Amino acid sequence: MKHIPLRSCIVCRQQKDKGDLLRIVRCGDGDILLDISGKLGGHGAYVCKHGDCMDNAIKKRVLNRVYKCQIDNSVYERLQNDYYRFKTDENGN
Ligand SMILES: [Zn+2]
């Protein structure tokens, strides 16, 4: 039987297949990015691809807790922009 790696969403804590989650990554220089390709190196965190989890992660500043630091509003704004672009791209297909 093939082992499917499960990851927990940092917002709702549900375990899901990686394909159902978005990866957020903190790079070595401390920058935090939405990792659409899933290939960036760094400390990864996972959020549900569909539903409200990404919006909640941004609204509730969940990443401050995950990365144990104060994250700038501009970082959250960029994550939100990237997330909306991702959703638009996905719906456009
Ligand atoms: Zn979730």
PDB file of the backbone (N, CA, C, O) and the ligand in Angstrom, with CONECT records:
HET     ZN  A 101       1
ATOM      1  N   MET A   1       0.834  -1.200   0.000  1.00  0.00           N
ATOM      2  CA  MET A   1       0.000   0.000   0.000  1.00  0.00           C
ATOM      3  C   MET A   1       0.869   1.250   0.000  1.00  0.00           C
ATOM      4  O   MET A   1       1.842   1.357   0.747  1.00  0.00           O
ATOM      5  N   LYS A   2       0.493   2.181  -0.851  1.00  0.00           N
ATOM      6  CA  LYS A   2       1.276   3.405  -0.964  1.00  0.00           C
ATOM      7  C   LYS A   2       1.025   4.322   0.234  1.00  0.00           C
ATOM      8  O   LYS A   2      -0.111   4.581   0.630  1.00  0.00           O
ATOM      9  N   HIS A   3       2.126   4.795   0.785  1.00  0.00           N
ATOM     10  CA  HIS A   3       1.994   5.705   1.921  1.00  0.00           C
ATOM     11  C   HIS A   3       1.775   7.129   1.423  1.00  0.00           C
ATOM     12  O   HIS A   3       2.582   7.667   0.665  1.00  0.00           O
ATOM     13  N   ILE A   4       0.676   7.727   1.859  1.00  0.00           N
ATOM     14  CA  ILE A   4       0.406   9.122   1.493  1.00  0.00           C
ATOM     15  C   ILE A   4       0.772  10.006   2.687  1.00  0.00           C
ATOM     16  O   ILE A   4       0.193   9.882   3.766  1.00  0.00           O
ATOM     17  N   PRO A   5       1.738  10.897   2.479  1.00  0.00           N
ATOM     18  CA  PRO A   5       2.135  11.747   3.605  1.00  0.00           C
ATOM     19  C   PRO A   5       1.048  12.754   3.941  1.00  0.00           C
ATOM     20  O   PRO A   5       0.567  13.473   3.064  1.00  0.00           O
ATOM     21  N   LEU A   6       0.669  12.805   5.189  1.00  0.00           N
ATOM     22  CA  LEU A   6      -0.348  13.751   5.624  1.00  0.00           C
ATOM     23  C   LEU A   6       0.303  14.907   6.361  1.00  0.00           C
ATOM     24  O   LEU A   6       1.303  14.740   7.059  1.00  0.00           O
ATOM     25  N   ARG A   7      -0.280  16.072   6.193  1.00  0.00           N
ATOM     26  CA  ARG A   7       0.190  17.258   6.889  1.00  0.00           C
ATOM     27  C   ARG A   7      -1.010  17.900   7.583  1.00  0.00           C
ATOM     28  O   ARG A   7      -2.140  17.803   7.106  1.00  0.00           O
ATOM     29  N   SER A   8      -0.750  18.552   8.707  1.00  0.00           N
ATOM     30  CA  SER A   8      -1.848  19.223   9.410  1.00  0.00           C
ATOM     31  C   SER A   8      -1.924  20.684   9.015  1.00  0.00           C
ATOM     32  O   SER A   8      -0.913  21.382   8.926  1.00  0.00           O
ATOM     33  N   CYS A   9      -3.151  21.126   8.780  1.00  0.00           N
ATOM     34  CA  CYS A   9      -3.401  22.542   8.544  1.00  0.00           C
ATOM     35  C   CYS A   9      -3.137  23.303   9.844  1.00  0.00           C
ATOM     36  O   CYS A   9      -3.579  22.882  10.913  1.00  0.00           O
ATOM     37  N   ILE A  10      -2.421  24.416   9.752  1.00  0.00           N
ATOM     38  CA  ILE A  10      -2.086  25.170  10.963  1.00  0.00           C
ATOM     39  C   ILE A  10      -3.293  25.910  11.534  1.00  0.00           C
ATOM     40  O   ILE A  10      -3.243  26.404  12.660  1.00  0.00           O
ATOM     41  N   VAL A  11      -4.378  25.987  10.762  1.00  0.00           N
ATOM     42  CA  VAL A  11      -5.557  26.721  11.228  1.00  0.00           C
ATOM     43  C   VAL A  11      -6.595  25.774  11.827  1.00  0.00           C
ATOM     44  O   VAL A  11      -6.985  25.938  12.983  1.00  0.00           O
ATOM     45  N   CYS A  12      -7.046  24.786  11.054  1.00  0.00           N
ATOM     46  CA  CYS A  12      -8.106  23.894  11.548  1.00  0.00           C
ATOM     47  C   CYS A  12      -7.549  22.594  12.126  1.00  0.00           C
ATOM     48  O   CYS A  12      -8.297  21.812  12.713  1.00  0.00           O
ATOM     49  N   ARG A  13      -6.229  22.351  11.965  1.00  0.00           N
ATOM     50  CA  ARG A  13      -5.547  21.194  12.541  1.00  0.00           C
ATOM     51  C   ARG A  13      -5.950  19.859  11.916  1.00  0.00           C
ATOM     52  O   ARG A  13      -5.547  18.802  12.402  1.00  0.00           O
ATOM     53  N   GLN A  14      -6.727  19.898  10.862  1.00  0.00           N
ATOM     54  CA  GLN A  14      -7.084  18.646  10.194  1.00  0.00           C
ATOM     55  C   GLN A  14      -5.902  18.123   9.407  1.00  0.00           C
ATOM     56  O   GLN A  14      -5.142  18.893   8.819  1.00  0.00           O
ATOM     57  N   GLN A  15      -5.753  16.806   9.398  1.00  0.00           N
ATOM     58  CA  GLN A  15      -4.702  16.196   8.599  1.00  0.00           C
ATOM     59  C   GLN A  15      -5.227  15.928   7.201  1.00  0.00           C
ATOM     60  O   GLN A  15      -6.301  15.358   7.010  1.00  0.00           O
ATOM     61  N   LYS A  16      -4.431  16.357   6.232  1.00  0.00           N
ATOM     62  CA  LYS A  16      -4.846  16.204   4.840  1.00  0.00           C
ATOM     63  C   LYS A  16      -3.668  15.799   3.978  1.00  0.00           C
ATOM     64  O   LYS A  16      -2.504  15.952   4.348  1.00  0.00           O
ATOM     65  N   ASP A  17      -4.020  15.273   2.805  1.00  0.00           N
ATOM     66  CA  ASP A  17      -3.026  15.004   1.775  1.00  0.00           C
ATOM     67  C   ASP A  17      -2.371  16.329   1.380  1.00  0.00           C
ATOM     68  O   ASP A  17      -3.035  17.364   1.321  1.00  0.00           O
ATOM     69  N   LYS A  18      -1.078  16.289   1.113  1.00  0.00           N
ATOM     70  CA  LYS A  18      -0.366  17.516   0.731  1.00  0.00           C
ATOM     71  C   LYS A  18      -1.024  18.235  -0.440  1.00  0.00           C
ATOM     72  O   LYS A  18      -0.969  19.461  -0.536  1.00  0.00           O
ATOM     73  N   GLY A  19      -1.648  17.463  -1.333  1.00  0.00           N
ATOM     74  CA  GLY A  19      -2.286  18.053  -2.501  1.00  0.00           C
ATOM     75  C   GLY A  19      -3.486  18.924  -2.173  1.00  0.00           C
ATOM     76  O   GLY A  19      -3.918  19.732  -2.995  1.00  0.00           O
ATOM     77  N   ASP A  20      -4.027  18.759  -0.967  1.00  0.00           N
ATOM     78  CA  ASP A  20      -5.178  19.563  -0.558  1.00  0.00           C
ATOM     79  C   ASP A  20      -4.776  20.757   0.293  1.00  0.00           C
ATOM     80  O   ASP A  20      -5.619  21.472   0.835  1.00  0.00           O
ATOM     81  N   LEU A  21      -3.467  20.955   0.398  1.00  0.00           N
ATOM     82  CA  LEU A  21      -2.972  22.029   1.259  1.00  0.00           C
ATOM     83  C   LEU A  21      -2.080  22.980   0.471  1.00  0.00           C
ATOM     84  O   LEU A  21      -1.471  22.608  -0.532  1.00  0.00           O
ATOM     85  N   LEU A  22      -2.024  24.190   0.944  1.00  0.00           N
ATOM     86  CA  LEU A  22      -1.069  25.154   0.418  1.00  0.00           C
ATOM     87  C   LEU A  22       0.121  25.202   1.358  1.00  0.00           C
ATOM     88  O   LEU A  22      -0.029  25.077   2.573  1.00  0.00           O
ATOM     89  N   ARG A  23       1.289  25.382   0.796  1.00  0.00           N
ATOM     90  CA  ARG A  23       2.486  25.459   1.628  1.00  0.00           C
ATOM     91  C   ARG A  23       2.920  26.911   1.777  1.00  0.00           C
ATOM     92  O   ARG A  23       3.013  27.665   0.808  1.00  0.00           O
ATOM     93  N   ILE A  24       3.176  27.265   3.009  1.00  0.00           N
ATOM     94  CA  ILE A  24       3.774  28.569   3.288  1.00  0.00           C
ATOM     95  C   ILE A  24       5.171  28.276   3.797  1.00  0.00           C
ATOM     96  O   ILE A  24       5.371  27.322   4.548  1.00  0.00           O
ATOM     97  N   VAL A  25       6.123  29.071   3.402  1.00  0.00           N
ATOM     98  CA  VAL A  25       7.488  28.755   3.794  1.00  0.00           C
ATOM     99  C   VAL A  25       8.208  29.998   4.307  1.00  0.00           C
ATOM    100  O   VAL A  25       8.061  31.092   3.762  1.00  0.00           O
ATOM    101  N   ARG A  26       8.983  29.802   5.360  1.00  0.00           N
ATOM    102  CA  ARG A  26       9.866  30.871   5.812  1.00  0.00           C
ATOM    103  C   ARG A  26      11.270  30.554   5.340  1.00  0.00           C
ATOM    104  O   ARG A  26      11.864  29.553   5.741  1.00  0.00           O
ATOM    105  N   CYS A  27      11.787  31.406   4.495  1.00  0.00           N
ATOM    106  CA  CYS A  27      13.112  31.198   3.908  1.00  0.00           C
ATOM    107  C   CYS A  27      14.193  31.532   4.932  1.00  0.00           C
ATOM    108  O   CYS A  27      13.926  32.070   6.007  1.00  0.00           O
ATOM    109  N   GLY A  28      15.405  31.195   4.561  1.00  0.00           N
ATOM    110  CA  GLY A  28      16.541  31.440   5.430  1.00  0.00           C
ATOM    111  C   GLY A  28      16.713  32.894   5.842  1.00  0.00           C
ATOM    112  O   GLY A  28      17.205  33.185   6.932  1.00  0.00           O
ATOM    113  N   ASP A  29      16.301  33.810   4.958  1.00  0.00           N
ATOM    114  CA  ASP A  29      16.457  35.231   5.279  1.00  0.00           C
ATOM    115  C   ASP A  29      15.272  35.777   6.081  1.00  0.00           C
ATOM    116  O   ASP A  29      15.194  36.979   6.333  1.00  0.00           O
ATOM    117  N   GLY A  30      14.344  34.888   6.484  1.00  0.00           N
ATOM    118  CA  GLY A  30      13.223  35.310   7.324  1.00  0.00           C
ATOM    119  C   GLY A  30      12.001  35.749   6.548  1.00  0.00           C
ATOM    120  O   GLY A  30      10.968  36.050   7.145  1.00  0.00           O
ATOM    121  N   ASP A  31      12.097  35.791   5.234  1.00  0.00           N
ATOM    122  CA  ASP A  31      10.958  36.177   4.412  1.00  0.00           C
ATOM    123  C   ASP A  31       9.944  35.034   4.384  1.00  0.00           C
ATOM    124  O   ASP A  31      10.317  33.861   4.376  1.00  0.00           O
ATOM    125  N   ILE A  32       8.660  35.391   4.369  1.00  0.00           N
ATOM    126  CA  ILE A  32       7.615  34.365   4.373  1.00  0.00           C
ATOM    127  C   ILE A  32       6.811  34.460   3.087  1.00  0.00           C
ATOM    128  O   ILE A  32       6.278  35.515   2.744  1.00  0.00           O
ATOM    129  N   LEU A  33       6.734  33.340   2.385  1.00  0.00           N
ATOM    130  CA  LEU A  33       6.132  33.320   1.059  1.00  0.00           C
ATOM    131  C   LEU A  33       5.102  32.210   0.937  1.00  0.00           C
ATOM    132  O   LEU A  33       5.164  31.200   1.638  1.00  0.00           O
ATOM    133  N   LEU A  34       4.148  32.419   0.026  1.00  0.00           N
ATOM    134  CA  LEU A  34       3.247  31.350  -0.357  1.00  0.00           C
ATOM    135  C   LEU A  34       3.981  30.510  -1.401  1.00  0.00           C
ATOM    136  O   LEU A  34       4.343  31.005  -2.468  1.00  0.00           O
ATOM    137  N   ASP A  35       4.195  29.234  -1.079  1.00  0.00           N
ATOM    138  CA  ASP A  35       5.010  28.375  -1.930  1.00  0.00           C
ATOM    139  C   ASP A  35       4.115  27.522  -2.816  1.00  0.00           C
ATOM    140  O   ASP A  35       3.826  26.366  -2.506  1.00  0.00           O
ATOM    141  N   ILE A  36       3.678  28.120  -3.936  1.00  0.00           N
ATOM    142  CA  ILE A  36       2.737  27.423  -4.822  1.00  0.00           C
ATOM    143  C   ILE A  36       3.375  26.164  -5.402  1.00  0.00           C
ATOM    144  O   ILE A  36       2.707  25.140  -5.540  1.00  0.00           O
ATOM    145  N   SER A  37       4.648  26.233  -5.740  1.00  0.00           N
ATOM    146  CA  SER A  37       5.318  25.086  -6.353  1.00  0.00           C
ATOM    147  C   SER A  37       5.590  23.979  -5.342  1.00  0.00           C
ATOM    148  O   SER A  37       5.777  22.822  -5.720  1.00  0.00           O
ATOM    149  N   GLY A  38       5.613  24.333  -4.050  1.00  0.00           N
ATOM    150  CA  GLY A  38       5.906  23.348  -3.008  1.00  0.00           C
ATOM    151  C   GLY A  38       7.360  22.929  -2.974  1.00  0.00           C
ATOM    152  O   GLY A  38       7.697  21.911  -2.370  1.00  0.00           O
ATOM    153  N   LYS A  39       8.221  23.692  -3.610  1.00  0.00           N
ATOM    154  CA  LYS A  39       9.608  23.258  -3.759  1.00  0.00           C
ATOM    155  C   LYS A  39      10.623  24.161  -3.063  1.00  0.00           C
ATOM    156  O   LYS A  39      11.820  23.874  -3.057  1.00  0.00           O
ATOM    157  N   LEU A  40      10.139  25.248  -2.481  1.00  0.00           N
ATOM    158  CA  LEU A  40      11.071  26.163  -1.826  1.00  0.00           C
ATOM    159  C   LEU A  40      11.617  25.538  -0.548  1.00  0.00           C
ATOM    160  O   LEU A  40      10.911  24.819   0.160  1.00  0.00           O
ATOM    161  N   GLY A  41      12.871  25.819  -0.268  1.00  0.00           N
ATOM    162  CA  GLY A  41      13.473  25.331   0.958  1.00  0.00           C
ATOM    163  C   GLY A  41      13.125  26.243   2.116  1.00  0.00           C
ATOM    164  O   GLY A  41      12.872  27.434   1.932  1.00  0.00           O
ATOM    165  N   GLY A  42      13.114  25.674   3.310  1.00  0.00           N
ATOM    166  CA  GLY A  42      12.835  26.486   4.489  1.00  0.00           C
ATOM    167  C   GLY A  42      11.821  25.805   5.383  1.00  0.00           C
ATOM    168  O   GLY A  42      11.447  24.653   5.165  1.00  0.00           O
ATOM    169  N   HIS A  43      11.383  26.539   6.393  1.00  0.00           N
ATOM    170  CA  HIS A  43      10.445  26.021   7.376  1.00  0.00           C
ATOM    171  C   HIS A  43       9.029  26.131   6.825  1.00  0.00           C
ATOM    172  O   HIS A  43       8.477  27.228   6.735  1.00  0.00           O
ATOM    173  N   GLY A  44       8.444  24.995   6.456  1.00  0.00           N
ATOM    174  CA  GLY A  44       7.131  24.986   5.825  1.00  0.00           C
ATOM    175  C   GLY A  44       5.988  24.879   6.823  1.00  0.00           C
ATOM    176  O   GLY A  44       6.125  24.265   7.881  1.00  0.00           O
ATOM    177  N   ALA A  45       4.858  25.486   6.472  1.00  0.00           N
ATOM    178  CA  ALA A  45       3.624  25.346   7.236  1.00  0.00           C
ATOM    179  C   ALA A  45       2.512  25.127   6.220  1.00  0.00           C
ATOM    180  O   ALA A  45       2.576  25.642   5.104  1.00  0.00           O
ATOM    181  N   TYR A  46       1.493  24.364   6.603  1.00  0.00           N
ATOM    182  CA  TYR A  46       0.458  24.011   5.639  1.00  0.00           C
ATOM    183  C   TYR A  46      -0.900  24.561   6.037  1.00  0.00           C
ATOM    184  O   TYR A  46      -1.276  24.566   7.209  1.00  0.00           O
ATOM    185  N   VAL A  47      -1.627  25.026   5.024  1.00  0.00           N
ATOM    186  CA  VAL A  47      -2.964  25.581   5.230  1.00  0.00           C
ATOM    187  C   VAL A  47      -3.876  24.997   4.149  1.00  0.00           C
ATOM    188  O   VAL A  47      -3.456  24.830   3.004  1.00  0.00           O
ATOM    189  N   CYS A  48      -5.129  24.686   4.513  1.00  0.00           N
ATOM    190  CA  CYS A  48      -6.070  24.127   3.541  1.00  0.00           C
ATOM    191  C   CYS A  48      -6.146  25.004   2.293  1.00  0.00           C
ATOM    192  O   CYS A  48      -6.185  26.232   2.362  1.00  0.00           O
ATOM    193  N   LYS A  49      -6.164  24.319   1.153  1.00  0.00           N
ATOM    194  CA  LYS A  49      -6.207  25.018  -0.127  1.00  0.00           C
ATOM    195  C   LYS A  49      -7.591  25.619  -0.365  1.00  0.00           C
ATOM    196  O   LYS A  49      -7.722  26.680  -0.975  1.00  0.00           O
ATOM    197  N   HIS A  50      -8.615  24.930   0.122  1.00  0.00           N
ATOM    198  CA  HIS A  50      -9.985  25.385  -0.096  1.00  0.00           C
ATOM    199  C   HIS A  50     -10.632  25.708   1.248  1.00  0.00           C
ATOM    200  O   HIS A  50     -10.190  25.229   2.293  1.00  0.00           O
ATOM    201  N   GLY A  51     -11.659  26.505   1.209  1.00  0.00           N
ATOM    202  CA  GLY A  51     -12.330  26.886   2.441  1.00  0.00           C
ATOM    203  C   GLY A  51     -11.756  28.164   3.021  1.00  0.00           C
ATOM    204  O   GLY A  51     -11.116  28.947   2.319  1.00  0.00           O
ATOM    205  N   ASP A  52     -11.990  28.366   4.310  1.00  0.00           N
ATOM    206  CA  ASP A  52     -11.681  29.659   4.933  1.00  0.00           C
ATOM    207  C   ASP A  52     -10.340  29.695   5.653  1.00  0.00           C
ATOM    208  O   ASP A  52      -9.967  30.730   6.206  1.00  0.00           O
ATOM    209  N   CYS A  53      -9.610  28.586   5.656  1.00  0.00           N
ATOM    210  CA  CYS A  53      -8.420  28.533   6.503  1.00  0.00           C
ATOM    211  C   CYS A  53      -7.377  29.584   6.147  1.00  0.00           C
ATOM    212  O   CYS A  53      -6.796  30.199   7.042  1.00  0.00           O
ATOM    213  N   MET A  54      -7.132  29.798   4.875  1.00  0.00           N
ATOM    214  CA  MET A  54      -6.123  30.780   4.495  1.00  0.00           C
ATOM    215  C   MET A  54      -6.558  32.181   4.915  1.00  0.00           C
ATOM    216  O   MET A  54      -5.750  32.963   5.416  1.00  0.00           O
ATOM    217  N   ASP A  55      -7.835  32.493   4.709  1.00  0.00           N
ATOM    218  CA  ASP A  55      -8.343  33.801   5.139  1.00  0.00           C
ATOM    219  C   ASP A  55      -8.199  33.956   6.653  1.00  0.00           C
ATOM    220  O   ASP A  55      -7.823  35.019   7.148  1.00  0.00           O
ATOM    221  N   ASN A  56      -8.504  32.883   7.375  1.00  0.00           N
ATOM    222  CA  ASN A  56      -8.385  32.938   8.835  1.00  0.00           C
ATOM    223  C   ASN A  56      -6.932  33.043   9.281  1.00  0.00           C
ATOM    224  O   ASN A  56      -6.620  33.748  10.240  1.00  0.00           O
ATOM    225  N   ALA A  57      -6.052  32.343   8.586  1.00  0.00           N
ATOM    226  CA  ALA A  57      -4.630  32.407   8.931  1.00  0.00           C
ATOM    227  C   ALA A  57      -4.139  33.843   8.839  1.00  0.00           C
ATOM    228  O   ALA A  57      -3.336  34.290   9.658  1.00  0.00           O
ATOM    229  N   ILE A  58      -4.629  34.561   7.833  1.00  0.00           N
ATOM    230  CA  ILE A  58      -4.214  35.943   7.632  1.00  0.00           C
ATOM    231  C   ILE A  58      -4.911  36.862   8.646  1.00  0.00           C
ATOM    232  O   ILE A  58      -4.277  37.706   9.279  1.00  0.00           O
ATOM    233  N   LYS A  59      -6.226  36.678   8.783  1.00  0.00           N
ATOM    234  CA  LYS A  59      -7.013  37.518   9.678  1.00  0.00           C
ATOM    235  C   LYS A  59      -6.550  37.386  11.131  1.00  0.00           C
ATOM    236  O   LYS A  59      -6.432  38.376  11.853  1.00  0.00           O
ATOM    237  N   LYS A  60      -6.294  36.155  11.538  1.00  0.00           N
ATOM    238  CA  LYS A  60      -5.951  35.900  12.947  1.00  0.00           C
ATOM    239  C   LYS A  60      -4.445  35.881  13.187  1.00  0.00           C
ATOM    240  O   LYS A  60      -3.989  35.576  14.289  1.00  0.00           O
ATOM    241  N   ARG A  61      -3.681  36.206  12.157  1.00  0.00           N
ATOM    242  CA  ARG A  61      -2.218  36.274  12.319  1.00  0.00           C
ATOM    243  C   ARG A  61      -1.662  34.966  12.886  1.00  0.00           C
ATOM    244  O   ARG A  61      -0.809  34.965  13.773  1.00  0.00           O
ATOM    245  N   VAL A  62      -2.171  33.854  12.349  1.00  0.00           N
ATOM    246  CA  VAL A  62      -1.779  32.545  12.859  1.00  0.00           C
ATOM    247  C   VAL A  62      -0.280  32.274  12.675  1.00  0.00           C
ATOM    248  O   VAL A  62       0.330  31.534  13.447  1.00  0.00           O
ATOM    249  N   LEU A  63       0.294  32.886  11.640  1.00  0.00           N
ATOM    250  CA  LEU A  63       1.711  32.612  11.370  1.00  0.00           C
ATOM    251  C   LEU A  63       2.635  33.171  12.456  1.00  0.00           C
ATOM    252  O   LEU A  63       3.740  32.665  12.651  1.00  0.00           O
ATOM    253  N   ASN A  64       2.190  34.200  13.153  1.00  0.00           N
ATOM    254  CA  ASN A  64       3.001  34.707  14.273  1.00  0.00           C
ATOM    255  C   ASN A  64       3.254  33.597  15.282  1.00  0.00           C
ATOM    256  O   ASN A  64       4.343  33.474  15.842  1.00  0.00           O
ATOM    257  N   ARG A  65       2.203  32.781  15.501  1.00  0.00           N
ATOM    258  CA  ARG A  65       2.293  31.694  16.463  1.00  0.00           C
ATOM    259  C   ARG A  65       3.152  30.558  15.909  1.00  0.00           C
ATOM    260  O   ARG A  65       3.985  29.986  16.612  1.00  0.00           O
ATOM    261  N   VAL A  66       2.927  30.246  14.629  1.00  0.00           N
ATOM    262  CA  VAL A  66       3.639  29.127  14.020  1.00  0.00           C
ATOM    263  C   VAL A  66       5.145  29.394  13.998  1.00  0.00           C
ATOM    264  O   VAL A  66       5.948  28.521  14.326  1.00  0.00           O
ATOM    265  N   TYR A  67       5.512  30.618  13.605  1.00  0.00           N
ATOM    266  CA  TYR A  67       6.933  30.930  13.476  1.00  0.00           C
ATOM    267  C   TYR A  67       7.497  31.634  14.710  1.00  0.00           C
ATOM    268  O   TYR A  67       8.663  32.027  14.744  1.00  0.00           O
ATOM    269  N   LYS A  68       6.637  31.781  15.726  1.00  0.00           N
ATOM    270  CA  LYS A  68       7.061  32.357  17.001  1.00  0.00           C
ATOM    271  C   LYS A  68       7.779  33.688  16.854  1.00  0.00           C
ATOM    272  O   LYS A  68       8.819  33.935  17.465  1.00  0.00           O
ATOM    273  N   CYS A  69       7.190  34.534  16.024  1.00  0.00           N
ATOM    274  CA  CYS A  69       7.745  35.877  15.890  1.00  0.00           C
ATOM    275  C   CYS A  69       6.655  36.820  15.402  1.00  0.00           C
ATOM    276  O   CYS A  69       5.601  36.385  14.938  1.00  0.00           O
ATOM    277  N   GLN A  70       6.922  38.106  15.514  1.00  0.00           N
ATOM    278  CA  GLN A  70       5.983  39.119  15.059  1.00  0.00           C
ATOM    279  C   GLN A  70       6.172  39.323  13.562  1.00  0.00           C
ATOM    280  O   GLN A  70       7.233  39.761  13.117  1.00  0.00           O
ATOM    281  N   ILE A  71       5.151  39.008  12.797  1.00  0.00           N
ATOM    282  CA  ILE A  71       5.279  39.113  11.346  1.00  0.00           C
ATOM    283  C   ILE A  71       4.615  40.394  10.862  1.00  0.00           C
ATOM    284  O   ILE A  71       3.500  40.729  11.263  1.00  0.00           O
ATOM    285  N   ASP A  72       5.303  41.075  10.020  1.00  0.00           N
ATOM    286  CA  ASP A  72       4.860  42.362   9.516  1.00  0.00           C
ATOM    287  C   ASP A  72       3.548  42.272   8.750  1.00  0.00           C
ATOM    288  O   ASP A  72       3.286  41.286   8.061  1.00  0.00           O
ATOM    289  N   ASN A  73       2.719  43.319   8.877  1.00  0.00           N
ATOM    290  CA  ASN A  73       1.467  43.355   8.121  1.00  0.00           C
ATOM    291  C   ASN A  73       1.686  43.229   6.626  1.00  0.00           C
ATOM    292  O   ASN A  73       0.873  42.629   5.923  1.00  0.00           O
ATOM    293  N   SER A  74       2.781  43.792   6.138  1.00  0.00           N
ATOM    294  CA  SER A  74       3.036  43.753   4.697  1.00  0.00           C
ATOM    295  C   SER A  74       3.222  42.315   4.213  1.00  0.00           C
ATOM    296  O   SER A  74       2.889  41.989   3.073  1.00  0.00           O
ATOM    297  N   VAL A  75       3.759  41.455   5.091  1.00  0.00           N
ATOM    298  CA  VAL A  75       3.936  40.042   4.739  1.00  0.00           C
ATOM    299  C   VAL A  75       2.570  39.373   4.598  1.00  0.00           C
ATOM    300  O   VAL A  75       2.343  38.590   3.675  1.00  0.00           O
ATOM    301  N   TYR A  76       1.660  39.692   5.526  1.00  0.00           N
ATOM    302  CA  TYR A  76       0.310  39.128   5.437  1.00  0.00           C
ATOM    303  C   TYR A  76      -0.423  39.655   4.199  1.00  0.00           C
ATOM    304  O   TYR A  76      -1.152  38.920   3.534  1.00  0.00           O
ATOM    305  N   GLU A  77      -0.216  40.925   3.910  1.00  0.00           N
ATOM    306  CA  GLU A  77      -0.863  41.491   2.723  1.00  0.00           C
ATOM    307  C   GLU A  77      -0.384  40.799   1.459  1.00  0.00           C
ATOM    308  O   GLU A  77      -1.174  40.519   0.556  1.00  0.00           O
ATOM    309  N   ARG A  78       0.909  40.525   1.399  1.00  0.00           N
ATOM    310  CA  ARG A  78       1.438  39.849   0.220  1.00  0.00           C
ATOM    311  C   ARG A  78       0.920  38.420   0.124  1.00  0.00           C
ATOM    312  O   ARG A  78       0.596  37.943  -0.963  1.00  0.00           O
ATOM    313  N   LEU A  79       0.842  37.734   1.275  1.00  0.00           N
ATOM    314  CA  LEU A  79       0.297  36.378   1.275  1.00  0.00           C
ATOM    315  C   LEU A  79      -1.143  36.382   0.770  1.00  0.00           C
ATOM    316  O   LEU A  79      -1.556  35.510   0.005  1.00  0.00           O
ATOM    317  N   GLN A  80      -1.902  37.396   1.222  1.00  0.00           N
ATOM    318  CA  GLN A  80      -3.290  37.481   0.796  1.00  0.00           C
ATOM    319  C   GLN A  80      -3.387  37.712  -0.711  1.00  0.00           C
ATOM    320  O   GLN A  80      -4.193  37.083  -1.396  1.00  0.00           O
ATOM    321  N   ASN A  81      -2.553  38.625  -1.215  1.00  0.00           N
ATOM    322  CA  ASN A  81      -2.539  38.885  -2.656  1.00  0.00           C
ATOM    323  C   ASN A  81      -2.172  37.633  -3.443  1.00  0.00           C
ATOM    324  O   ASN A  81      -2.807  37.293  -4.441  1.00  0.00           O
ATOM    325  N   ASP A  82      -1.122  36.953  -2.964  1.00  0.00           N
ATOM    326  CA  ASP A  82      -0.682  35.738  -3.661  1.00  0.00           C
ATOM    327  C   ASP A  82      -1.771  34.672  -3.617  1.00  0.00           C
ATOM    328  O   ASP A  82      -1.980  33.944  -4.587  1.00  0.00           O
ATOM    329  N   TYR A  83      -2.461  34.589  -2.484  1.00  0.00           N
ATOM    330  CA  TYR A  83      -3.520  33.588  -2.339  1.00  0.00           C
ATOM    331  C   TYR A  83      -4.671  33.883  -3.301  1.00  0.00           C
ATOM    332  O   TYR A  83      -5.199  32.975  -3.943  1.00  0.00           O
ATOM    333  N   TYR A  84      -5.056  35.155  -3.397  1.00  0.00           N
ATOM    334  CA  TYR A  84      -6.148  35.500  -4.300  1.00  0.00           C
ATOM    335  C   TYR A  84      -5.760  35.246  -5.751  1.00  0.00           C
ATOM    336  O   TYR A  84      -6.573  34.796  -6.558  1.00  0.00           O
ATOM    337  N   ARG A  85      -4.499  35.545  -6.068  1.00  0.00           N
ATOM    338  CA  ARG A  85      -4.032  35.284  -7.431  1.00  0.00           C
ATOM    339  C   ARG A  85      -4.076  33.782  -7.717  1.00  0.00           C
ATOM    340  O   ARG A  85      -4.484  33.351  -8.796  1.00  0.00           O
ATOM    341  N   PHE A  86      -3.650  33.001  -6.733  1.00  0.00           N
ATOM    342  CA  PHE A  86      -3.683  31.544  -6.883  1.00  0.00           C
ATOM    343  C   PHE A  86      -5.119  31.059  -7.121  1.00  0.00           C
ATOM    344  O   PHE A  86      -5.372  30.236  -8.001  1.00  0.00           O
ATOM    345  N   LYS A  87      -6.048  31.583  -6.321  1.00  0.00           N
ATOM    346  CA  LYS A  87      -7.451  31.148  -6.457  1.00  0.00           C
ATOM    347  C   LYS A  87      -8.011  31.538  -7.809  1.00  0.00           C
ATOM    348  O   LYS A  87      -8.740  30.769  -8.435  1.00  0.00           O
ATOM    349  N   THR A  88      -7.665  32.745  -8.259  1.00  0.00           N
ATOM    350  CA  THR A  88      -8.136  33.219  -9.560  1.00  0.00           C
ATOM    351  C   THR A  88      -7.601  32.332 -10.671  1.00  0.00           C
ATOM    352  O   THR A  88      -8.335  31.943 -11.579  1.00  0.00           O
ATOM    353  N   ASP A  89      -6.298  32.014 -10.589  1.00  0.00           N
ATOM    354  CA  ASP A  89      -5.682  31.142 -11.588  1.00  0.00           C
ATOM    355  C   ASP A  89      -6.385  29.792 -11.617  1.00  0.00           C
ATOM    356  O   ASP A  89      -6.676  29.245 -12.681  1.00  0.00           O
ATOM    357  N   GLU A  90      -6.652  29.265 -10.418  1.00  0.00           N
ATOM    358  CA  GLU A  90      -7.234  27.936 -10.326  1.00  0.00           C
ATOM    359  C   GLU A  90      -8.647  27.906 -10.909  1.00  0.00           C
ATOM    360  O   GLU A  90      -9.031  26.947 -11.578  1.00  0.00           O
ATOM    361  N   ASN A  91      -9.413  28.963 -10.649  1.00  0.00           N
ATOM    362  CA  ASN A  91     -10.776  29.022 -11.169  1.00  0.00           C
ATOM    363  C   ASN A  91     -10.817  29.316 -12.656  1.00  0.00           C
ATOM    364  O   ASN A  91     -11.801  29.019 -13.334  1.00  0.00           O
ATOM    365  N   GLY A  92      -9.732  29.907 -13.160  1.00  0.00           N
ATOM    366  CA  GLY A  92      -9.692  30.293 -14.572  1.00  0.00           C
ATOM    367  C   GLY A  92      -9.484  29.131 -15.510  1.00  0.00           C
ATOM    368  O   GLY A  92      -9.665  29.275 -16.719  1.00  0.00           O
ATOM    369  N   ASN A  93      -9.106  27.975 -14.979  1.00  0.00           N
ATOM    370  CA  ASN A  93      -8.810  26.829 -15.844  1.00  0.00           C
ATOM    371  C   ASN A  93     -10.053  26.129 -16.352  1.00  0.00           C
ATOM    372  O   ASN A  93      -9.952  25.149 -17.091  1.00  0.00           O
TER     373      ASN A  93
HETATM  374 ZN    ZN A 101      -7.592  24.031   7.475  1.00  0.00          ZN2+
END
